[in-house]
């Protein structure tokens, strides 16, 4: 990879990478730090990374850095009881985005990440498996479980509308 290809990678992938990380960590400064770390790792390995696989490399590096950050934060905080399975939404809301965001926040980190990579970023199951170091079948299971949880949490669509 050349310096020009690196600069093109920054232009092409920085925003998508930032949105992906921000959706998971919810703190802008932390998301910026993680994205910067991913680009730093790419710069260090600039000669060994294939220009055609730069997007996958960036998302993989950022994903692993994000997981490390989340694990570190989880060690410092106790688990909130409202984020356990079996919790579902019963109140009436008129803002579906608020309900979906709340449900999405309750997902375990790995389910939230694979669902975002699939539905928001458009990666294939195989690409997600490479990024997350999971098997393709594990990716499918996590996505399925996340969607079932979201459906259960939201419940009857009439409550939202």
Secondary structure, DSSP 8 states (H G I E B T S, - for coil): --HHHHHHHHHHHHHHHHHHHHHHH--HHHHHHHHHHHHHHHHHTTTTS-GGGHHHHHHHHHHHHHHHHHHHHHHHS---GGGSTT----S--S-HHHHHHHHHHHS-HHHHHHHIIIIIS---HHHHHHHHT--HHHHHHHHHHHHHHHHHHH--HHHH-
